[in-house]
Amino acid sequence: MKNSIKKNSSRHSMIFIVITIAITSLGNGIVTPVLPFLIKELSNSSVSSAASWGGLLVSVYAIVLFFASPAIGSMSDIYGRRPFLIYALLLLSIDYVIMAIAPNLLILFIGRIASGLGSATFAVATAYIIDVSHPEDRIKNFGLAGAGTSIGIAAGPAIGGLVGELGTRAPFYAASFIVLATLIYGFLVLPETLPKN
C-alpha cells in the first residue's frame, strides 16, 4: 500500500515536471508571434525598428536565463526543489499579466527579465527527475522531459498565432492562465525531494 502511494506520488510529480518544462517552452513561444506587433504598438515605430527591439527582448531573456539557471539550480540543492519550481511558476504567471498590460517598452523589458528568471528552472527540474527516478527509469524520464520541451517549442507559436487573432495582448493572458493552472496542480501534487536536514 505504502509503495503504491509513493509510486502514484512519483508519477504525479513526473507529470508536473514534464508539464512545467513544456509550459516554460510554450510560454516563451506563445508570445513570439505578437511580440513585434506589440512593440510597434508601444513604440510607434516602423516594423524594422520593432524587429530590432524584439531581438533585444529575446537577448535579454536569454542572457538572464543563462546566468540565473546555474545559480537557481545550486540554491535548490540547499533550499529544496519544490519552492523554486512553485515560485518560478508564480513569477511567470504574474509576469505574463504585467507584460499583457505593459504601457511602454521599459515594462516589457522588465517583464522579459522576470520571464528569464521564472524560466530558469530547467536545472531544478532536471535535479528533481534525478531525485524521483529509479536508475532504470532515469533515461525514460529524461526522454519525457525532452519531449515536453519539444511539445512546448512546437505548440507555443501555433497557439500564440491563433490566440493573437484576439489581440496583441491575448497570448500573454493565455500564457498566464496556463502557467497558473500548472502552478495549482504542482502545489497539490509536488512533494519536496531533498531531506529536511
C-alpha positions in Angstrom: 0.0 0.0 0.0 2.8 2.4 1.0 4.8 1.6 -2.2 1.6 2.2 -4.2 1.1 5.6 -2.7 4.8 6.5 -3.2 4.6 5.3 -6.9 1.5 7.4 -7.5 3.1 10.5 -5.9 6.2 10.0 -8.1 4.0 9.6 -11.2 2.2 12.9 -10.5 5.5 14.6 -9.8 6.9 13.5 -13.1 3.7 14.6 -14.9 4.1 18.0 -13.2 7.8 18.3 -14.1 7.1 17.4 -17.8 4.2 19.9 -18.0 6.4 22.6 -16.3 9.2 22.0 -18.8 6.7 22.1 -21.7 5.0 25.2 -20.3 8.3 27.1 -19.9 9.0 26.4 -23.6 5.4 27.1 -24.7 5.1 30.3 -22.6 8.1 31.8 -24.4 6.9 30.7 -27.8 3.2 31.7 -27.3 4.1 35.4 -27.2 6.6 35.3 -30.1 4.0 35.8 -33.0 2.6 39.0 -31.4 5.8 40.5 -29.9 6.8 42.6 -33.0 3.2 44.0 -33.3 3.1 44.8 -29.6 6.5 46.5 -29.7 5.3 48.5 -32.8 2.1 49.5 -30.8 4.1 50.6 -27.7 6.9 52.4 -29.5 5.0 53.9 -32.6 8.0 52.7 -34.6 8.4 51.0 -38.0 8.3 47.3 -38.5 12.1 47.1 -38.9 12.7 49.1 -35.7 10.2 46.9 -33.8 12.1 43.8 -35.1 15.3 45.3 -33.6 13.6 45.9 -30.3 12.2 42.3 -30.5 15.7 41.0 -31.0 16.9 42.9 -27.9 14.0 41.5 -25.8 14.9 37.9 -26.9 18.5 38.5 -26.0 17.7 40.0 -22.6 15.5 36.9 -21.8 18.3 34.5 -23.0 21.1 36.3 -21.0 19.1 36.3 -17.8 18.2 32.6 -18.3 21.9 31.8 -19.0 23.1 33.4 -15.7 20.1 32.5 -13.5 19.9 28.8 -14.3 23.1 27.6 -12.6 22.5 29.9 -9.6 18.9 28.7 -9.1 20.0 25.1 -9.6 22.7 25.4 -6.9 20.3 27.2 -4.5 17.7 24.3 -5.0 20.4 22.0 -3.6 20.3 24.0 -0.4 16.7 25.2 0.0 14.9 22.4 -1.9 13.4 21.8 -5.3 9.7 22.4 -4.6 10.0 26.1 -3.6 11.9 27.1 -6.7 9.6 25.2 -9.0 6.4 26.7 -7.4 7.7 30.2 -7.0 9.1 30.3 -10.6 5.7 29.4 -11.9 4.1 32.1 -9.7 6.6 34.6 -11.0 5.9 33.6 -14.6 2.1 33.8 -14.2 2.3 37.3 -12.7 4.9 38.4 -15.2 2.8 37.5 -18.2 0.0 39.7 -16.8 2.4 42.5 -16.3 3.6 42.2 -19.9 0.0 42.0 -21.1 -0.8 45.4 -19.5 2.6 46.9 -20.2 2.2 50.6 -21.2 5.7 51.0 -22.6 8.8 49.2 -23.7 10.5 49.6 -20.3 7.9 47.5 -18.6 8.1 45.0 -21.4 11.9 44.7 -20.9 11.4 44.3 -17.1 8.8 41.6 -17.9 11.3 39.7 -20.1 13.9 39.8 -17.3 11.3 38.3 -15.0 10.5 35.7 -17.6 14.1 34.7 -17.8 14.2 34.3 -14.0 11.0 32.3 -14.0 12.1 30.1 -16.8 15.5 29.3 -15.2 14.2 26.2 -13.6 15.4 23.6 -16.1 18.3 22.7 -13.8 15.9 22.3 -10.9 13.5 20.2 -13.0 16.5 18.0 -14.1 17.6 17.6 -10.5 14.0 16.7 -9.5 13.9 14.0 -12.2 17.1 12.5 -10.7 15.7 12.7 -7.2 12.4 10.8 -8.0 13.6 8.4 -10.7 14.8 4.8 -10.1 18.0 4.2 -12.0 16.2 2.1 -14.6 13.6 4.8 -15.2 16.0 7.8 -15.4 16.7 7.7 -19.2 13.0 7.3 -19.9 12.1 10.2 -17.6 14.8 12.4 -19.2 13.3 11.4 -22.6 9.8 12.6 -21.4 11.4 15.9 -20.3 12.9 16.3 -23.7 9.5 15.5 -25.3 8.0 18.2 -23.1 10.5 20.8 -24.3 9.8 19.8 -28.0 6.0 20.0 -27.5 6.3 23.4 -25.9 8.5 24.7 -28.6 6.2 23.4 -31.4 2.9 24.3 -29.8 3.8 27.8 -28.4 4.0 29.8 -31.6 1.0 27.9 -33.1 -1.2 28.7 -30.0 0.2 32.3 -29.9 -0.7 32.8 -33.5 -4.3 31.6 -33.0 -4.9 33.5 -29.7 -3.1 36.5 -31.2 -6.1 36.9 -33.6 -7.9 38.2 -30.5 -5.4 41.0 -30.0 -1.7 41.6 -29.3 -2.1 41.2 -25.6 -4.3 38.0 -25.6 -1.4 35.5 -25.8 0.1 37.0 -22.6 -3.1 36.4 -20.8 -3.4 32.9 -22.2 0.2 32.1 -21.1 -0.5 33.4 -17.6 -3.6 31.2 -17.3 -1.8 28.1 -18.5 1.1 28.7 -16.1 -1.3 29.4 -13.2 -3.2 26.1 -13.8 0.2 24.3 -13.8 1.1 26.0 -10.6 -2.1 24.9 -8.8 -1.5 21.3 -10.0 2.1 21.4 -8.7 1.1 22.9 -5.4 -1.3 20.0 -4.9 0.9 17.1 -6.0 4.6 18.1 -5.8 6.5 16.8 -2.7 9.9 18.0 -1.7 12.6 15.5 -2.6 15.5 16.8 -0.5 15.9 15.5 3.0 15.0 18.1 5.6 18.5 18.2 7.1 
